[in-house]
Amino acid sequence: MELLGWIIIGLLAGALARLAMPGRDPGGCIVTLLLGIAGALLAGFVGRLAGLYAPGERAGFAAALLGAIAILALYRWFVDRR
């Protein structure tokens, strides 16, 4: 059930990350939402690893949004380098 919560938060974070980072997105909306899910999962994993979150808690929505923006920025950087 917790993973489903992360996926839902990731979808919202991916949509907001697309709004926060305007410009041409090489992957489109679906890729951006998937990167948002990856960012939310990354934020949760790193937060737990660093001891910021307990196993039953969710990472904050802000952390998921920052994770989604970071993943999206890395994705754009790697795609633009090709």
N, C-alpha and C positions, 0 to 999 in steps of 0.2 A: 504494500500500500504506500509505503514511503517513496518508492521509486516512481510510482504514478504521480505523486505530488510534485516531485522534482521535474517530471516531464511537463506537467501543466505549468509550473512556474517558468520552466525553460521556454515554453512556447510564448508566454507573455513577455519574458525578457528578450527573446529574439525579435519579437515585433517591436518592442520599444527600442532595442538596439538599432534596428533599421531606421527608426525615426531619429535616433540620436546621432547616427552617422549618415548624413545625407550624401548623395552622390550615386554614381553608377555602381551597382552591385553585380559582380560577375556571375553569381550563382542564381539569382532570382529569389523569390519569396520563400520557396520551399527550402532551399539550402540555408537561407538566413534563419528560418525557424529551427532547422536541425542544428545549426551552429549555436543557437540560443539554448537548446536542450543540452548540448555539450558543455556550454559555458556554465549553466546552472549545476550540472553534475560535477564539473571541475571545481566550482566554488564550494560546493558541499563537501567534496572529498578533501580539498586543501584545508578547509575550515575545520574539519574533524581531525585531520592529521596534525594541524597546528594547535589543537585543543580549544578552539574558539567555540565549537558547538558540541553538545552532548549527542550521543547516538539517537535519542528520541526527538531531538529538536530539528527544526528546519533552518537552513541558512537564511539570512534575511533576504528579502527581495532585492535590496540594493546590491548585495554581494552577487546574486545571480545575474543581475543586470550588468555589473562590472565584468563578471566572467564572460558573459555573452558578447559584450563590446570588445573585450580582449581577444576572444577567439575570432570574432568577425574581422578585427583589425589585422590579426595575423594571417587570416585567410586572404584578405585583400592584398596584403603585402606580398605573399607568396605567389598569388595569381598574377599580379602586376609585374613581378620579376621575370616571368616566363616570356 
